[in-house]
Amino acid sequence: MASEPVCVEDFESYLEARVSDWLWSFYRSGADREQTLRDNPLAFQRYRLRPRCLRDVSQRDIGTSILGHRLSFPVGVSPTACHGFVHEDGEVATAKGVSNAGSAMILSMWSNKSLEDVAASVKPDTPLLLQLNLIRDESGRLEAVIRRAEAAGFKALVVTVDQPVTGKRIHTRRKKIDFDPTAYSFPQVLLPEEKMTAEKAGELLDGTQVLTWKDILWLKEITSLPVVLKGILTAEDAKIAVKHGAAGILVSNHGGRQLDGVPATIDVLAEIVDAVRGSNVEVYLDGGVRKGTDVLKALALGARAVFVGRPALWGLAYDAEKGVQKVLEILKDEFSRAMALCGCSSVADITSDYITTPPYGKV
């Protein structure tokens, strides 16, 4: 391991060194052949930038907004489960790092810290969004979590729509579980008398197999929070999302952890952007973002912002909140540098004129 990470990838080895063998597989692995897992970062390399020269870039505005909330740069943290498995301060440490970097965080419903504790740990202007699996059961646990998020000041709900069942993660299935999940809290998912086991997680997620677009309408009826749909990969579903009142779409393939063989998110981004054109739906992307140039490429293809999942966990393993902040600040510096080298002085300057694909003609 390098003594001082200088790029995002340098942080990955710290997570492997910190957690058990099974947990490393849990965080690292993808589904089936892991084709999509590998392709997510590699796909960015199929796109080339078209820089413009001799432009004054001495003053650069790299900020943006999501759902009306300002970010210091267009990178946030995607929802990933169980930060408490990586560091005892879990999602609270992650959120502090996000807040200090001027970023945004989507808190996983499967977090080990309560959403109230996470909200209390950040600056007032830090946008927090809550990821949800639409678990519908007689206990009313889902609606109770939504009410808590509203009371805690969360800015939106991010609904996972690409997980009616969990993907087959072969690498992890070959490993023996070497820690006790019942020792950890899951305050957004479990009732006070419940303990987390593999069977309990499966029981809760099995209920999502019956979900339809009607459940999105139900969600919008019971909350005034904006609803972002995470996991849409086709223009057809993007258009349906617009009709059902989505405020945003997070183009995501679940980090290659669900359906293997789907395209890298950067490869379907333009299709989604075109499908929602003329609406007020914002489009974001996660999956494979590792460089500031990746951020610029996604924005050139129409994303309003991008999110990173695994890199935040790597930073958490490296140095808790300071590690998360460092990961984000590296991306921030690289993005600002890429903007300057492309001749852009503001995010608004970044258009499809700045990107090309094989055979490297203008998009």
C-alpha positions in Angstrom: 0.0 0.0 0.0 1.2 3.5 -0.9 2.1 5.7 2.1 -0.1 8.5 0.8 -2.9 7.9 -1.7 -2.7 10.1 -4.8 -5.7 8.8 -6.7 -9.0 7.1 -5.9 -7.8 3.6 -6.8 -5.0 3.9 -4.2 -7.5 3.7 -1.4 -8.9 0.3 -2.3 -6.2 -1.8 -0.7 -7.0 -0.2 2.7 -10.5 -1.7 2.7 -9.1 -5.2 1.9 -6.6 -4.9 4.7 -9.2 -3.7 7.2 -12.1 -6.2 6.9 -12.5 -9.9 7.0 -12.2 -12.2 3.9 -16.0 -12.5 3.6 -16.6 -8.8 4.0 -13.9 -7.9 1.4 -15.7 -10.2 -1.0 -19.1 -8.7 -0.1 -17.9 -5.2 -0.9 -15.7 -6.0 -3.9 -17.7 -8.6 -5.8 -20.2 -8.4 -8.6 -22.8 -10.8 -9.9 -22.2 -13.9 -12.0 -19.2 -13.4 -14.4 -18.7 -9.9 -13.0 -18.8 -8.6 -16.6 -20.7 -5.4 -15.7 -18.5 -4.9 -12.6 -15.4 -4.8 -14.7 -17.0 -2.8 -17.5 -18.3 0.1 -15.4 -14.8 1.8 -15.0 -13.4 0.6 -18.3 -16.3 2.0 -20.3 -15.2 5.6 -19.5 -12.0 4.9 -21.5 -14.1 4.4 -24.7 -15.0 8.1 -24.6 -12.5 10.8 -25.5 -12.5 14.5 -24.6 -12.4 17.3 -27.2 -10.6 20.2 -25.4 -10.8 23.8 -26.6 -7.6 25.9 -26.4 -6.7 29.5 -25.5 -9.6 30.2 -23.1 -9.3 32.0 -19.8 -9.9 29.3 -17.2 -8.1 31.2 -14.3 -11.4 31.4 -12.4 -13.5 28.2 -12.4 -16.9 27.5 -10.9 -17.1 23.8 -10.4 -20.3 23.8 -8.3 -23.7 22.5 -9.2 -27.0 21.7 -7.6 -29.2 18.7 -7.2 -32.9 19.2 -6.6 -32.2 22.8 -5.7 -29.4 22.1 -3.2 -25.9 23.4 -3.8 -22.8 21.1 -4.1 -19.3 22.4 -4.2 -18.7 20.1 -7.1 -20.8 17.5 -9.0 -19.9 14.4 -7.1 -21.9 12.8 -4.3 -21.8 9.5 -2.4 -24.0 6.6 -3.5 -25.9 4.4 -1.1 -23.9 1.4 0.1 -24.9 -0.8 3.0 -23.2 -1.5 6.3 -20.5 1.1 6.8 -20.3 -0.1 10.4 -18.7 -3.3 9.1 -15.8 -1.1 7.9 -15.4 1.4 10.8 -17.1 1.7 14.2 -18.4 5.2 13.4 -20.0 3.9 10.2 -22.2 6.2 8.2 -21.7 9.0 10.7 -18.0 9.2 9.7 -18.9 8.9 6.0 -21.4 11.7 6.3 -18.9 14.0 8.1 -16.4 13.5 5.3 -19.1 14.2 2.7 -20.1 17.4 4.6 -16.6 18.6 5.0 -16.0 18.1 1.2 -19.1 20.1 0.3 -20.7 17.1 -1.2 -24.0 15.1 -0.9 -24.8 11.7 0.5 -27.4 9.1 -0.2 -27.8 7.1 3.0 -28.6 3.5 2.5 -31.7 2.1 4.2 -29.4 -0.7 5.3 -27.0 1.5 7.3 -25.7 0.7 10.7 -26.3 4.2 12.1 -29.7 5.9 12.5 -30.7 8.5 10.0 -31.1 10.9 12.9 -27.5 10.4 14.0 -26.3 10.9 10.4 -28.4 14.1 10.0 -27.0 15.5 13.3 -23.4 14.9 12.2 -23.4 17.1 9.0 -23.5 20.8 8.3 -27.0 22.3 7.8 -26.4 22.9 4.1 -25.3 19.3 3.3 -27.9 17.5 1.2 -28.8 14.1 2.6 -31.0 11.8 0.6 -32.4 8.4 1.9 -32.2 5.3 -0.2 -35.2 3.0 0.1 -36.1 -0.6 -0.8 -39.9 -0.5 -0.9 -40.4 -3.1 1.8 -44.1 -3.4 2.3 -45.2 -5.4 5.3 -47.9 -5.2 8.0 -45.5 -3.5 10.5 -45.5 -0.3 8.5 -41.8 0.0 8.9 -41.3 1.7 5.5 -43.7 4.5 6.2 -42.3 5.0 9.6 -38.8 5.4 8.1 -40.1 7.9 5.6 -41.7 10.0 8.5 -38.3 9.9 10.3 -36.5 11.1 7.2 -38.9 14.0 6.8 -38.5 15.0 10.4 -34.7 14.8 10.2 -34.5 17.1 7.2 -33.6 14.7 4.4 -34.0 16.3 1.0 -35.3 13.4 -1.1 -36.0 9.6 -1.2 -34.0 7.5 -3.6 -35.9 4.3 -4.5 -34.0 1.3 -5.7 -36.0 -0.2 -8.6 -33.6 -2.7 -10.0 -33.6 -5.3 -7.2 -36.7 -7.5 -7.2 -34.3 -10.3 -6.2 -30.6 -10.1 -5.3 -28.0 -11.0 -7.8 -25.9 -14.2 -7.6 -22.5 -13.1 -6.3 -20.5 -16.3 -6.9 -17.3 -15.0 -5.3 -19.1 -14.2 -2.0 -21.1 -17.4 -2.0 -17.9 -19.4 -2.1 -16.7 -17.7 1.1 -17.7 -18.7 4.7 -19.3 -15.9 6.7 -16.6 -15.0 9.2 -18.4 -12.4 11.4 -21.6 -12.0 13.3 -24.2 -9.7 11.6 -26.5 -9.9 14.6 -23.9 -7.8 16.5 -24.8 -4.8 14.3 -27.8 -2.5 14.4 -29.9 -1.8 11.3 -32.1 1.0 12.7 -33.9 1.8 9.4 -34.7 -1.8 8.5 -35.2 -3.8 11.7 -37.8 -3.4 14.4 -36.4 -3.1 18.0 -37.0 -6.8 18.7 -35.4 -8.1 15.5 -31.9 -9.2 14.7 -30.2 -9.2 11.3 -29.5 -12.5 9.7 -29.2 -13.6 6.1 -32.7 -15.2 6.4 -34.1 -11.9 7.7 -32.5 -9.8 5.0 -33.9 -12.2 2.4 -37.4 -12.1 3.9 -37.5 -8.3 3.8 -36.1 -8.1 0.2 -38.4 -10.9 -1.1 -41.3 -8.5 -0.6 -40.0 -6.3 -3.4 -40.7 -8.9 -6.1 -44.3 -7.7 -6.3 -43.6 -4.0 -6.7 -44.9 -2.1 -9.7 -45.1 1.5 -10.9 -48.3 1.8 -8.7 -46.0 1.6 -5.7 -44.2 4.8 -6.9 -47.5 6.5 -7.1 -48.3 5.3 -3.6 -45.0 6.7 -2.3 -45.6 10.1 -3.9 -49.1 10.1 -2.2 -47.7 9.6 1.3 -44.7 12.1 1.2 -43.9 15.5 -0.1 -40.2 14.7 -0.5 -39.0 14.4 -4.1 -38.6 10.8 -5.4 -35.5 9.8 -7.3 -35.5 6.4 -9.0 -32.2 4.5 -8.9 -31.5 1.7 -11.3 -33.2 2.7 -14.6 -31.1 1.7 -17.6 -33.5 2.1 -20.6 -35.3 5.0 -22.3 -38.6 3.2 -22.0 -38.4 3.1 -18.2 -37.1 6.6 -18.1 -40.2 7.9 -19.9 -42.5 6.0 -17.6 -40.6 7.5 -14.6 -41.4 11.0 -16.0 -45.1 10.1 -16.2 -45.1 8.9 -12.6 -43.6 12.1 -11.3 -40.0 11.2 -10.6 -37.9 14.2 -9.7 -34.7 12.5 -10.7 -33.2 9.3 -12.2 -30.0 7.8 -10.9 -28.6 5.8 -13.8 -27.2 2.8 -12.0 -26.6 -0.9 -12.5 -26.0 -1.5 -8.8 -22.3 -1.5 -9.2 -22.6 -4.7 -11.2 -24.0 -6.5 -8.2 -27.5 -7.5 -9.5 -28.0 -8.3 -13.2 -24.7 -9.1 -14.8 -24.3 -8.4 -18.5 -26.1 -5.0 -18.5 -24.3 -2.1 -20.1 -22.0 0.1 -18.2 -23.9 3.1 -16.9 -21.9 5.6 -19.0 -23.0 3.7 -22.1 -26.7 4.2 -21.5 -26.5 7.7 -20.0 -27.2 9.6 -23.2 -30.2 7.4 -23.9 -31.7 8.3 -20.5 -31.0 12.0 -20.9 -32.6 12.1 -24.3 -35.7 10.2 -23.0 -36.4 12.8 -20.3 -35.5 15.9 -22.3 -38.2 18.5 -22.0 -39.1 17.5 -18.5 -37.8 18.7 -15.1 -36.3 15.3 -14.3 -32.7 15.5 -13.3 -30.3 12.7 -14.3 -27.4 11.4 -12.3 -25.0 8.5 -12.7 -23.1 6.1 -10.6 -20.9 3.1 -11.5 -17.2 3.1 -12.2 -16.4 6.8 -11.6 -12.7 6.9 -10.5 -11.3 10.0 -12.1 -12.1 13.6 -12.5 -12.2 13.1 -16.3 -14.9 10.5 -15.7 -17.0 13.1 -14.0 -16.5 15.5 -16.9 -17.4 12.9 -19.4 -20.6 12.1 -17.6 -21.6 15.8 -17.4 -20.8 16.1 -21.1 -23.2 13.3 -21.8 -25.9 15.1 -19.8 -25.6 14.0 -16.2 -26.2 16.7 -13.6 -24.0 15.0 -11.1 -22.3 11.6 -10.5 -22.1 9.5 -7.3 -19.5 7.1 -6.1 -20.1 4.0 -3.9 -17.1 1.7 -3.3 -14.6 4.6 -3.2 -16.3 6.1 -0.2 -15.9 2.8 1.6 -12.3 2.7 0.6 -11.8 6.2 2.1 -13.7 5.1 5.3 -11.3 2.2 5.7 -8.3 4.5 5.1 -9.0 7.2 7.7 -12.7 7.4 8.7 -14.2 10.8 7.9 -10.9 12.2 6.8 -10.4 9.4 4.4 -13.9 9.9 2.8 -13.2 13.6 2.5 -9.8 12.9 0.9 -11.3 10.6 -1.7 -13.8 13.3 -2.6 -11.3 16.1 -2.6 -9.0 14.1 -5.0 -12.0 13.8 -7.4 -12.7 17.5 -6.9 -9.2 18.5 -7.8 -9.1 16.2 -10.8 -12.4 17.5 -12.1 -11.3 21.1 -11.7 -8.1 20.3 -13.5 -9.9 18.5 -16.3 -12.3 21.4 -16.8 -9.3 23.8 -17.2 -7.6 21.5 -19.6 -10.8 21.3 -21.7 -11.2 25.1 -21.7 -14.3 25.2 -19.4 -14.6 27.8 -16.7 -18.0 26.6 -15.3 -20.0 23.4 -15.2 -22.5 25.1 -17.5 -19.9 25.2 -20.2 -19.7 21.4 -20.3 -21.7 20.1 -23.3 -21.6 17.2 -25.7 -19.2 19.3 -27.8 -16.5 18.2 -25.4 -16.8 14.4 -25.9 -16.4 11.9 -28.6 -16.7 8.2 -29.2 -15.1 5.8 -31.6 -14.2 6.4 -34.4 -13.8 9.7 -32.5 -16.0 12.0 -34.4 -18.2 14.5 -32.6 -21.1 13.0 -30.7 
